[in-house]
């Protein structure tokens, strides 16, 4: 029985299109009506590796890196690895000329295993513990971002050779989802942190760092952050005689999760950053610093597509629901399409939920699906390359594999987590 049998009043609607704002550029329908990515039919990926499975388009990742290099030729682009830290992905971005930011000992180990030059690694955590700082110092990472007085004290006790340090500050710019971390600019605590770093002969205060928040699409916010941070850098030079040479404005660049969502325009951002640097440096008679930024989501989000197998289509209290063999880590503001055929008949609105989903948690809401969608077909959710851990052990369900596609080939980057993997962590009998 199909949905047309259940809901005979449905009328035909437009076939869903592959919106370039949320799907990788190399996504299209092939001659058999299947969605392909990187020259590979996504339905074949689902059959070969099982579902759920996360697919990463190598070409899309590399092209996003190149776009940043093109628009910001004089800026250091640092990939924020927390978005997706796998050895192969770290190698891709490094080959495209990006440095790598890590936020934990685990991410540091992955970056090192990928062959990243430690001098091209930036450690940035929030209250990094002793062991994490020790690992970073031992590896010889290029820069360490500190955001607490405790980190400064711990770091000073660890270093045996000069270590470049960035001080994380909060510029006082209110944005949705703004970061809570960093010393407020102009505060006594910020002045104390600067003095404490400068007092340590082996800690080299190289510059200031900030992270305004996530999914920011207004480039003016970054321009204002630059002007405020340059003023602080000029004060530090006047107060301590220390010339800071680096200014890191973090990441948080907005990407579209659904068609019509606002994104950060890189061309506009480049113009605003350049103007802000000129204005801030001229006003405070300060030499132009090296600018750095840390895109993460903006590099890998659109490169990722997650595949789910349909288990059932049913009617629920507030409409219709597609139950899939997925995870609970989805976002209900994403879209979904069936990948194994080009739907040409009637469509209806439905939500997509995981069989493991807790109450109220959806993978996607209000998506258009074929009216005759059946169990066994495969749905794809785009823009899931970043911050999408997929099930993460909920209900003891192992995390799915990650598969890279490029030039008609697939490569498994991360295998499926099995029940045996989960049981290995248990010690008690």
PyMOL commands that set and color helices and strands:
alter all, ss='L'
color gray80, all
select helices_A, chain A and resi 3-6+42-49+58-71+81-83+87-95+105-113+118-120+130-139+149-158+188-198+220-240+266-284+297-300+394-396+419-424
alter helices_A, ss='H'
color red, helices_A
select strands_A, chain A and resi 27-29+35-37+40-41+53-57+76-80+99-102+121-124+143-146+163-170+183-184+203-209+246-248+290-293+304-316+319-324+337-338+347-354+364-370+378-382+401-406+409-414
alter strands_A, ss='S'
color yellow, strands_A
deselect
rebuild
show_as cartoon
